[in-house]
Amino acid sequence: AYAGGMEMTVEREVTRMTTTPLELTRQYSDGEISRADLIAALRAFPFVARERIAPPFDDPAVTTRGSFEEIGTALACDFIDDDLYEEIADAVTEANGGRIP
């Protein structure tokens, strides 16, 4: 059981290093992945903590890579709409003990 858990950690780390939340939303926007796949991927995504930054919050240059901020950037870039943002926020909150990481 330990080895299996270890593999999952490595797999999640590789996913985190190679695919960001913003990239996932771009893939959805381009029709490469489904809405359900996007939500499932973001629910399982190992988000990093946001760095303390000043506005503008929707500027990709000042967004913390791998953080939930990227979902706000995706909204600003029209990769997702308000309804999908709320759905993602709810799924991520539920998956992370009732809070956005």
Summary of the structure (lengths in Angstrom):
residues: 101
radius of gyration: 13.7
end to end distance: 26.8
largest distance: 44.9
contacts: 272
relative contact order: 0.16
helix: 60%
strand: 0%
